[in-house]
């Protein structure tokens, strides 16, 4: 414990608190539509496919904006970009509270919620620059634990919606974001932006990065692990309600449990990968994900919930492993690589609910869609096996 306090005091801890709070609340906003999915479906009389688009679009918006936010953080400063993100979240939530009426408005509202997904690209640099190199691993892991906002919103939003309606939930979250904005302004000091030349260099480095095979591979792995995690969590309330007739509040609590397991185990994945090797760890994790996903649809509701927890926990574990590889293979471009790989993960999260709901529309069951995702996971497992057997796990060889 004394060592942890020493690490926290080695840098500017208010910046760490501000960054963690920003990411936690932004995750709550990012997955708000998914957490209110059953209330939205009832209020707007949505079909399953319409609801799938509504809960998936924030993930797509976040994927695009993560890259733009990463550039803006380097060009105008991470703090300034973070403030813009919070203000944008506040405006979107106020619109959801007071102005959104029909399905068309709800789709635009859902896309706009994607701005919250860009928080990842600004909060990690804020925390990183506030601490010395010796504290980076602990500090970045601590800030990344802000994805526990997933747990909070899946637990709270259905209860709020049950007591009022989904418009009022947006109003409550607007108040939470406003309070976060005030804390962030006080806690995080202003930093100088980089030059325009450096900003141009950022885009050049991004173009160079996406030409490397290892970057594409990590994007694919993260789309399976993180994309699977947020995509499955987004779909769980609807799946639990449709297949097992679970009410909205209980479905939200079960989805929150899955999110909690996936969030808490993420640092463990990185820790194990540090000691056993990232590829070797993924070799054992990916088949667990595939098997658990296939078993999510079970005759027993208890077994189904257990498999949901196992699947999301394994995905969270895999998230930590993939980012251990990112840090090891791209040490000079960790911020840029994190943004690109993180964007790929968000795209995966967008596609998964669309895939499963579309397949369910013509097959009448969620099973085929889950089998297809399990197939993608097995494909990623195959690429890991090839890399291990080829003994090409060094960044120099894989990035050629």
ZIURKA-V857299 format. One line per field, one symbol per residue. ss: DSSP state (~ for helix, > for strand, _ for the rest). burial: b if it has 9 or more other C-alpha atoms within 8 Angstrom, else e. A space follows every 50 residues. Layout:
BEGIN
ss = ???
burial = ???
END
This chain:
BEGIN
ss = _~~~~~~~~___~~~~~~~~~~~~~~~~~~_~~~~_~~~~~~~~___~~~ ~~~~~~~~~~~~~~~~~~~~~~~~~~_~~~~~~~~~~~~~~~~~~~~~__ __~~~~~~~~~~~~~~~~~~~~~~~~~~~___~~~~~~~~~~~~~~~~~~ ~~~~~~~~~~~~~__~~~~~~~~~~~~~~~~~~~~~~________~~~~~ ~~~~~~~~~___~~~~~~~~~~~~~~~~~~~~~~~~~~~~~~~~___~~~ ~~~~~~~~~~~~~~_~~~~~~~~~~~_~~~~~~~~~~~~~~~~~______ ~~~~~~~~~~~~~~~~~~~~~~~~~~~~~_~~~~~~~~~~~~~~~~~~~~ ~~~~~~~~~~~~~___~~~~~~~~~~~~~~~~~~~~~~~~____~~~~__
burial = eeeeeebbebbbbebbbbbbbbbbbbbbbbbbbbbbbbbbbeeeebeebe bbbbbbbbbbbbbbbbbebbbbbbbbbbbbbbbebbbbbbebbbbbbeeb eeeebbbebbbbbbbbbbbbbbbbbbbbebbbeebbeebbbbbbbbbbbb bbbbbbbbbbbeeebbbbbbbebbebbbebbebbbebbeeeebbeeebbe ebbeebeebbebbbbbebbbbbbbbbbbbbbbbbbbbbbbbeeeebebbe bbbbbbbbbbbbbbbbbbbbebbbeebbbbbbbebbbbbbbbbbbbeeee eebbbebbbbbbbbbbbbbbbbbbbbbebbeeebbbbbbbbbbbbbbbbb bbbbbbbbbbbeeeebbbbbbebbbbbbebbeebbebbeeebbebeebbe
END
